[in-house]
Amino acid sequence: MQKILIANRGEIALRIMRTCHKLGIETIAVYSDADQQLPYVHYATKAVRIGEPPVNKSYLNAEKIIEIAKEEKADGIHPGYGFLSENAEFARAVNREGLIFIGPDPETIELMGDKIQSRSAMEKAGIPIVPGSDQVSSLEDACIIAAEIGYPVMLKASGGGGGIGMVKCENEQALVKSFQTVKTRAKAYFGSETIFLEKYIENARHIEIQVFGDEAGNLVHLFERDCSIQRRNQKVIEEAPACSLSADAKTRMYEAALKAGAAVQYKNAGTIEFIVDENEHFYFLEMNTRLQVEHPITEQITGLDLVEWQLLAASGKNLPLQQSDIFAEGHSIEFRLYAEDPITFLPSPGKIEELDWPDLEGVRVDYGYVSQSAVTPFYDPMIAKCIISGDSRKQVIERAIRFFDQLKITGIKTNASLFAHILNEKDYQNGNYSTSYLNTIKM
């Protein structure tokens, strides 16, 4: 590929461009009126206005994005994550127009994007799944199934992901209250009101395995990431490798992830997500058919460029390494820096007056904004991903404490103080945490 269009914005668009420029590939940025001054727009080989700020008039306008790609004579389109990245119809349209979709096959996206279908596919492949249901059509059925599974349960949108469209129900009263809300939200966000139930696993760890496949059928894993620190079921801190997890449990998950990928003949970058209970029993949660927000920590411990691998796989080339050639060293933790209130987690849009990243050893910042940039209310308010790496987890935590102590960002609220608090907590330092961790700490 000589030229690609990046159908995304902010830090992920800029991150993809850096690899493209390293490889001599020209990049086309698309931007809404709200993003015209952001760094990725100026870094691209060429930038093209796509529309007004609302996503349906800009980054979700698939027809316009493909039209721009063809006009600019791009070879392919990289969707990043979010927006159109897991939209099977978009992937089909890209391919139909003679462009390369830099991601898995549309059929795989479609299958794994439906949580009910993906549960069924993984169960057939012999992968453990969380006890749950198929589609739940009525509140009466939901109550009967929940009673059989046992409370608490998670009520989920079949087409959803990223924490949107899921609610934990402690009892029948909560289920009755949430049922219609989740259906309505599922329809609004994902175009389908199909919902289902899963058993809520208490004190669980959220562990995911990065997998990669190519056209020749080669499939490898790139080890695990622990994504258990979450707010509103959305990740805020991720680390690799996972701490407080046995080598045996990791090996079993690697094998299951490869088995899952092989079952759907997976190509390009993907992630198999598992919920792990206190006894290290793990269950398939979902498969993300795209590059993950947290991919940098995998890059840090393996020394690999996952975007470069994506481009190779999309071009029909074999993966550059076999499983026996892939190693992990050191430790890496990613902190998602958001423009939000650190206590309520509500977005806090506004103009960044000052932004100064500490120049410290082991620090990588994948940023989307700079000083004087405006964080608007139209999109996810993530400012940057602060990736801290080192030889050991202890060293990384020490470096991260210094990083957030020296970070200067003014003009808006951020969750930097939350990270500083977590890093100094003994439970976190000792690796004693689960997906409910943020519900227990006091700021």
N, C-alpha and C positions, 0 to 999 in steps of 0.2 A: 504493500500500500504506500502511495506517495502523498495522499492528502485525505484527512478525515474530518468530519463534522462532529463536534461534541454537543450532544443534545442535553445539556445540563448547564449548571451555573456554579458560581462560588468556588469553594475550595476544591471540590472534586474535579471541576472543569480545569482548573489551574494545575492540579496534580497530574491529570492525564496529559495535558499539554507538555509538561516538563519531560515526560518520557518520550513523547512524540518528537519533540525538538532534539532530544538526545539522539534519536534514531534517524533524524533528518526527514521526518514526516511533517508536512505542512498541516496546520490546524485552522479550522473555521469555528469561531465562537458565535453563538446566538445569544442575544440579550434582550430583555424587556426594558421598557423605559425606566424602570426602577433600578436597574443594574448597570446602566450605561457607564458609570464611573468606577466599577469594581475592577480589581487587578487582572482577573482572567480575561476581561475584554481587551485590555491593552497588551497582554502577553501573547495573544493568539496571532497567527500569521495574518488573519483577516477576521473582522467581526461584522456581523450582520444583525440589524434590528429585526426582532421577530414580532413584537407587538406590545400591547399595553400590559401593565403589571399583573392583572389576574391570571392565574395559571392556565385557565381554559383559553385565554387569548394569547398565550405565550408558550411556556414550556410543555404544555399538554396539547398544543396544536400540531398534531402529527403530520397532517397534510402539508402545512407550511414548512415544517422542518425538512421533510423529504424534498419539497420543492426547492428550498435553498441549497440543499446538498447537491441536487442535480444541476442547478444553475451554476454552482461553484465547481462543478466537475470533481466532486469528492468520490473517493473509492468506497468509503464506508462511513458508518455512523456509530459512535460510541455513546451509549445512553447514560453512562455513570451509574448512579443508584437513585432510587426514588423516581418521580415523574413517570416516564415511559419505559423505564428499564425492565420491568417485568410485565409488559403489555404484549401479549402474543400477537395481537392483530397488528401492532406497530412493527414488530419484528418481521411478520409476513409481508407487510407493505414495503418495508425496506428491501427485502430480498426480491420481491416482485418487480421492483423498479431497477433491478440490476446492481444494487448497492450491497455491500457486505454489512450485515448486522454483527457488531462485535459483542457476541454473547452466545448463549446456547441456542439450539433449534427452537423455533416457535412452539412445536408440539411439546417439548419438555417444559417450556415456560408455562404453557397452558395447564399441563398435568400437575406440575408442582405448585402452581399458583392457587389451585383449588385445594384448600386444606383437607376437605373430606376425601377427595380423590387421591391426594398424596398420602394420606393415612392408609387408605386401602392398598395403594401400590406398595408402600413400604411393608405393610403386614404380609402381603403376598410374597415379598422378597425375603421374609424372615427377620425383619428388623423389629425390635420391640417398640410398641406404640403405647401412649398413655391410654388407660381405660377411658372409654368415651362412647360417643354415639355417631351415627350418620346424621343426615339432615333432620333437624327437629322442626316440625311444621306448626305445632300448636303449644300453647303454654301448658295444657294438660299433659301432653306427652313429655314435655321438658321436666315437669315435676315428678312424673313417674320414673323417668330415666335417672334423674338426679338422686332420687331416693335409693335406686338400685346401686348406683355408683358410690354414693355416700358423699356427704358435704365435707368440706367446701368443694365447689365445682367452678370451672371457668366456662363462661358463656362466650362463644367466639363467632366472629364472622368468617365464613368459609373462604371468602376472597380477600381477607384482610391480612395485614402484617404490620410490623413496626410498632406494636402496642396499641394500634388503633382498632377499635371494634372488638375489644375483649373486656370482660368484667368478671371479677371474682365475686362469687355468691356464697356467703357463709351459711345460708339456710334458705328454706323455701320462701320466706317472706322477701328476702333480697332477690331471689330468682324472679318472683312475680313482679317486683318493682322494676327489674332491669330488662326483662324479656323484650318488651316492645321497643325500648330505647336502643338496644343492641341491633335489633332488626332494622330500625329506621336509620341508624348510623351506618350499618352495613350497606344499605341501599344507597345512601348519600355518597359514601366514600368509594365503594367498590362496584356499584351498579347492580348488586344482587343482595336481596335480603336473606339469603340462605345462611343459616346459623347452625351450630352444633355445640355439644357439651363435651368437656374433658374433666377428668378428675384433677383437682388442684393438688400438686405434690408439695407437701409442707417442707420448709427448710431446704429447698432445692438449690442446686447450682445449675447455671445455664452455661453449658459447654458446647462449643461449636468446632467442627472440623473443616478446615479449608481443603477442598478437592479441586483437581484440575484434570480436564480430559482433552483429547485432540481427535481429529478426524480418523486417525489410524486405529483408534480404540485404546490408546494408552491412557491410563488413569492413575493418578498419584494423589496422596494426601500431603499436606504441608503442615502437619501437626495441629495442635488445638489452641483455642483461645477461651478464656474464662470471661463471660459477659454478665456476671451475676449482679453487679452494682447497677440497679435500674431505678428509674422513677417513672410512674405511670406505665409500667411494663415496657419502657424504652431505655435502652442502654445509655449509660453516661461514662462509665469507666470499664475498660477492657484490658486484659493482660495476657501475655503469652510468655512462657507456657503457663498452664493452670497450676496454681499451688494447692496444697492439701488434697491432692488427688493421686491415687496410687498409679504406678507404672502399669500394673495389670489392667486397671480400668481404662487408662489411656489407650493401651494396645487394643483392647476389645472395641473401643469406640472407633479407632482408626479402621479396623477391619469392617465394622458395621457401615462406616461412611463409604468405604470403597465398594462394599456390596450394594449399598443404596445407589451410588453413582452408576455402577455397572448395570443395575436393573433398568435404568432409564437411558442407557447408552449416553452418558453425560459428556458434553463437550464444553470447553472454555472454563471460566472460573465459576465455582459454586460453593455453597456452604451447607453442610448438614448440621442442623441444630438439635441438641439433645437436652433434656431435663434429667438431672442426676439426683437421686435421693440420698439420704444420709448413709445408706448402706452400699452406695456406689452402683445401684441398679440404675440403668439409664434407659430413656425412652425417646423415640423420635418425636420431635416437635414440629419442625418444618424444614424445607429446603429453600434457600434463597438462590435464585437463578441469576445472579449478578455479582459484581464486585461489591464487597461489604464496606461499610463506613470504616470498620476497624481493620482493614487489610494492612495498614502500615506496620502494625506490631508483628505480623507474620513476616513481612519484608525485613524487619529489623533483626529477627532471630535467625532467619535463613539466608539473608544476604541476597535475596532474589527480588526482581522487579515484576510484580504481578501484572501490571499493565502491559509490560513488554511481552509477557507470556500470553496475555489476552490477544494482542495483536498478531503474534505468531500463530496461535491456534485458529484465529479467525481467517488467517491467510491460507489455511490448509496445511501448515507446516507441523511437524511433530514437536512434541514438548522437548525442550533442550536437555532435560535430565530424566533419568529413571529413578525409581524410588530409592534404590540403594545408593544413589549419588546425592541425596538430599539430607542435610543435617541441620540441627537447630542448636544454637549456642547463645548463652546469655539470657537476659530477661528484658521485657519491654512492656510498658504500660501506656495506654492512650487515655487522655482526658478530653472529653467533648466540651469545649468551652462555649457556653451559650449566653446570649443576651437574654437573661431571665432572672427573676427574683430567686435567690438561693434558698429561700424558705418555702414560698408558695409554688415555685417552679412555673409561674406565669410568665409569658414572654414580656420583654422589656425593650421594645424597639426604640430607636433614637440615633443620634449622631455620635460616633466615637470621636471624642475630642483628642485623646492621646492614646497611643498603643505602642508599647515598647517591649519586645520580646527579650527576655534575659539571654545573654550570650554565654551559655554554659555547656560543658562537655556532656555528650550523650543526649542532646536535645534536638529534636526535629519538629518543626511546626508546619503543618499543612493548613495554610490560612486562606480565608476568602475575603477578608477585609483588612484595611490599613487605617492609619490615623485619618480622620476627616470623612471616612466612609459612613454611609447611613445604613443602619440595619432597619429594613422596612417591615411592616406587618404582613406582607404578602406571602412570605416564604418561611421555611424552618429557620429559627433564629441562631443556628450554630455559626459562631464566628470563626472558629478554628479547631483543629485537632492538635493537642499538645502531646507529642509522643516522646517519652523519656525512656532511655535504654541504658543498660550497663551489664556488668558481668554477673550480677546477682540481684535478686529481688530487693534485698536490703539496700544495696547501693542505689538502685533505681528509686526507691522510696526516699532516700536521703537527698538525691538529686532533685526529685520532684518537689520536696518541701522547700528547697532553696529556690527552685524555679517560681513557684507560686508566691513565695515571699518577696521576690524581686520583680514580679510581673507588674507592669504599670498599664492600666486601662481605665480611662475616665470618660464621663459623659453618659454612660449607661450602666445599668445593673448587670452583673454577670454572676455565674455560679463558681467563680474562682475561690471565693471564701469557703464554699462547701467542700471543695477539693482539699484545701488547706486543713480543714477540720478533720476530714476523713483520714488524711495521711498521718495525722498525729494520734489517731485512735488505736489503742492496743489490739482490739479485735481485728481491725483491718491489717495492721502490721503483722499479726500472727496468722493471717489467712483465714480467719474465723468469720466467714460471712456467707450469706445466701441471697436469693433474689428479694427477700423481704428486708434486707439490711437497712435501706434508707428509711423504712418505716419505724426503725427503732432508735436511730441516733437523734440527739438533741443538739441543735445549733445554739 
